Amino acid sequence: MGIESVGAVEGFGGKKIELYEANFDNSKMDQEGFLEVLLTSFKYQDPFETQDISKFIDNTVKLRELEIMNNFEKSVAALNSGDALFLSSTNMIGQDVLYKGDMLYVEDGKGYVEFVPRKNADSAELFIYDESGNVIAKKSFTGLKAGEKQVFEIEDENIEEGFYKVTLISDSDPDLKADIYSKAKVSAIEKDGYELSVVIGGERFKINDIVKIGG
């Protein structure tokens, strides 16, 4: 990024001379801007009073320092945006997490699902379906309040390990909507570019779908 001038005047021979603020903070200058100023100073220096070579060397050192700092800042930014988050996310491995979605994972015959209705309803029924569309568990709820959490915990050793579809149906209000969450243990963390996913039961879920860790 170069330095923007605040104006220009016409010098001898019709040459255009860019003007910059006198109180410009050089410490905020990037590598490109510094090089621009350095080359300009050589271009318009008095031929009878040329700059001392030691000053040129000093300016070159400053340019190199700017380059190193620029590279360092890029490295830190890359670390913060990707690798650091990935490493910190590995702390979730082996932890129970609550994730958003209508897929319940059952392990050792146990499963946990909760839902939060978006409006009041007299009654509703929560169904758990297998991949063939068979109901493997269900629970009835009454007096539902908007924003109030409802929980269904499954404990049945006859239910095979795997994922099951969760559906909420209300006869009193067919248009009832709810946010559904399930709890399961994270087995791994995967990174694809800058996108992180948690692995539960061999399936990937976006890390943004995790709403709670532990508990």
C-alpha positions as CSV (number, residue, x, y, z in Angstrom):
1,M,0.0,0.0,0.0
2,G,1.5,3.3,-1.0
3,I,1.2,6.7,0.6
4,E,-1.6,9.0,-0.5
5,S,-0.5,12.6,-1.1
6,V,-2.4,15.6,0.1
7,G,-1.7,17.6,-3.0
8,A,0.8,18.5,-5.7
9,V,2.7,21.5,-7.0
10,E,4.6,22.1,-10.2
11,G,8.4,22.4,-9.8
12,F,11.2,23.5,-12.2
13,G,10.9,22.0,-15.6
14,G,7.2,21.3,-15.2
15,K,7.9,18.4,-12.9
16,K,5.0,17.4,-10.6
17,I,5.9,17.2,-7.0
18,E,3.6,15.4,-4.6
19,L,3.0,16.9,-1.2
20,Y,2.6,14.9,2.1
21,E,1.6,15.9,5.6
22,A,4.6,17.1,7.6
23,N,3.5,15.3,10.7
24,F,3.0,11.9,9.0
25,D,3.9,9.1,11.4
26,N,6.7,7.1,9.6
27,S,6.3,4.2,12.1
28,K,2.9,3.5,10.4
29,M,4.4,3.4,7.0
30,D,4.4,0.0,5.2
31,Q,7.3,-1.4,3.1
32,E,6.0,-0.1,-0.2
33,G,5.4,3.4,1.2
34,F,8.9,3.5,2.8
35,L,10.5,2.5,-0.5
36,E,8.5,5.1,-2.4
37,V,9.7,7.8,-0.1
38,L,13.3,6.6,-0.2
39,L,13.4,6.5,-4.0
40,T,11.7,9.9,-4.2
41,S,14.4,11.4,-1.9
42,F,17.1,10.2,-4.2
43,K,15.3,11.4,-7.3
44,Y,15.0,15.0,-6.0
45,Q,18.2,15.3,-4.0
46,D,20.6,18.3,-4.6
47,P,23.3,17.0,-6.9
48,F,25.8,19.2,-5.1
49,E,24.9,17.9,-1.7
50,T,24.2,14.2,-2.2
51,Q,23.2,12.1,0.7
52,D,25.8,10.3,2.8
53,I,26.1,6.6,1.9
54,S,25.8,5.8,5.6
55,K,22.3,7.3,5.6
56,F,21.4,5.2,2.6
57,I,22.6,2.1,4.5
58,D,20.6,3.1,7.5
59,N,17.5,3.5,5.3
60,T,18.1,0.1,3.7
61,V,18.2,-1.5,7.2
62,K,14.9,0.2,8.1
63,L,13.4,-1.2,4.9
64,R,14.5,-4.7,5.8
65,E,13.1,-4.3,9.3
66,L,9.8,-3.3,7.8
67,E,9.8,-6.3,5.5
68,I,10.5,-8.7,8.5
69,M,7.8,-7.1,10.6
70,N,5.3,-7.3,7.6
71,N,6.1,-11.0,7.2
72,F,5.8,-11.6,11.0
73,E,2.4,-10.0,11.1
74,K,1.2,-12.1,8.2
75,S,2.4,-15.2,10.0
76,V,0.6,-14.3,13.2
77,A,-2.6,-13.5,11.3
78,A,-2.4,-16.9,9.6
79,L,-1.9,-18.6,12.9
80,N,-4.7,-16.8,14.6
81,S,-7.2,-17.6,11.8
82,G,-6.4,-21.3,11.4
83,D,-3.8,-23.3,13.3
84,A,-4.3,-21.8,16.7
85,L,-8.1,-22.4,16.6
86,F,-7.5,-25.9,15.4
87,L,-5.2,-26.7,18.2
88,S,-7.5,-25.3,20.9
89,S,-10.4,-27.2,19.4
90,T,-8.7,-30.5,20.0
91,N,-9.6,-30.0,23.7
92,M,-13.1,-31.1,22.7
93,I,-12.0,-34.7,21.8
94,G,-13.5,-37.1,24.3
95,Q,-15.9,-34.4,25.6
96,D,-19.7,-34.5,25.5
97,V,-21.0,-31.6,23.3
98,L,-24.4,-30.3,22.5
99,Y,-24.9,-29.8,18.8
100,K,-27.7,-28.2,16.7
101,G,-29.5,-30.5,14.3
102,D,-32.2,-33.1,13.9
103,M,-29.8,-36.1,14.0
104,L,-29.5,-37.9,17.3
105,Y,-26.6,-40.2,18.0
106,V,-27.3,-43.2,20.2
107,E,-24.4,-45.0,21.9
108,D,-24.6,-48.0,24.3
109,G,-28.4,-47.6,24.1
110,K,-28.3,-44.0,25.4
111,G,-29.2,-40.8,23.7
112,Y,-30.0,-37.2,24.7
113,V,-32.1,-34.8,22.7
114,E,-33.6,-31.4,23.7
115,F,-35.7,-28.9,21.8
116,V,-36.8,-25.3,22.4
117,P,-40.2,-24.4,20.8
118,R,-40.3,-21.0,19.1
119,K,-43.9,-20.4,20.3
120,N,-46.4,-21.7,22.8
121,A,-48.3,-24.9,22.1
122,D,-50.7,-27.0,24.0
123,S,-49.0,-30.3,23.2
124,A,-46.5,-32.0,20.9
125,E,-44.8,-35.3,20.4
126,L,-41.1,-36.0,19.8
127,F,-40.4,-39.0,17.5
128,I,-37.1,-40.8,16.9
129,Y,-36.9,-42.6,13.6
130,D,-34.4,-45.1,12.2
131,E,-33.2,-44.9,8.6
132,S,-36.1,-47.1,7.5
133,G,-38.7,-44.7,9.0
134,N,-39.5,-46.9,12.0
135,V,-40.3,-45.2,15.3
136,I,-37.8,-46.5,17.8
137,A,-38.7,-44.0,20.6
138,K,-41.2,-41.2,21.3
139,K,-42.3,-38.9,24.1
140,S,-45.3,-36.6,24.6
141,F,-45.0,-33.0,25.9
142,T,-47.8,-30.6,27.1
143,G,-48.0,-27.0,28.0
144,L,-45.1,-25.9,25.8
145,K,-43.8,-22.4,26.3
146,A,-41.8,-20.5,23.7
147,G,-38.1,-20.5,24.6
148,E,-38.5,-23.1,27.3
149,K,-36.2,-26.2,26.9
150,Q,-37.7,-29.7,26.8
151,V,-35.6,-32.8,27.3
152,F,-35.9,-36.4,26.1
153,E,-33.3,-38.9,27.4
154,I,-33.2,-42.4,25.8
155,E,-31.9,-45.4,27.7
156,D,-32.7,-48.6,25.8
157,E,-30.0,-51.3,25.3
158,N,-32.0,-52.7,22.4
159,I,-31.4,-49.6,20.3
160,E,-28.5,-50.1,18.0
161,E,-25.6,-47.6,18.0
162,G,-25.9,-44.9,15.3
163,F,-27.8,-41.8,14.1
164,Y,-31.5,-41.4,14.2
165,K,-33.9,-38.7,12.8
166,V,-35.6,-36.4,15.3
167,T,-39.0,-35.0,14.4
168,L,-41.4,-32.8,16.5
169,I,-45.1,-33.0,15.6
170,S,-47.9,-31.1,17.2
171,D,-51.6,-31.9,16.5
172,S,-52.6,-28.7,18.3
173,D,-50.4,-26.6,16.2
174,P,-49.2,-28.1,12.9
175,D,-47.0,-25.1,12.2
176,L,-45.0,-25.5,15.5
177,K,-41.3,-25.0,14.9
178,A,-38.5,-25.7,17.4
179,D,-34.7,-25.7,17.6
180,I,-33.4,-29.2,18.2
181,Y,-30.2,-30.2,19.9
182,S,-28.5,-33.5,20.7
183,K,-25.7,-34.5,23.0
184,A,-22.8,-36.9,22.0
185,K,-19.1,-37.4,22.5
186,V,-16.5,-35.9,20.1
187,S,-14.1,-38.5,18.7
188,A,-12.0,-36.2,16.5
189,I,-11.5,-32.7,15.1
190,E,-11.0,-32.3,11.3
191,K,-9.6,-29.2,9.5
192,D,-10.3,-28.4,5.8
193,G,-8.6,-25.2,5.0
194,Y,-10.0,-22.7,7.5
195,E,-13.1,-24.7,8.2
196,L,-13.2,-26.9,11.3
197,S,-15.5,-29.8,12.0
198,V,-16.1,-32.2,14.9
199,V,-16.5,-35.9,14.3
200,I,-19.3,-37.7,16.1
201,G,-20.0,-41.3,15.4
202,G,-18.0,-41.1,12.2
203,E,-20.0,-38.1,10.9
204,R,-18.8,-34.5,10.5
205,F,-20.5,-31.5,12.1
206,K,-19.5,-27.9,11.6
207,I,-17.9,-26.5,14.7
208,N,-20.3,-23.6,14.5
209,D,-23.1,-26.0,15.3
210,I,-21.7,-26.8,18.7
211,V,-23.6,-24.8,21.3
212,K,-22.2,-26.3,24.5
213,I,-19.2,-28.4,25.6
214,G,-19.3,-30.7,28.6
215,G,-22.1,-31.1,31.2
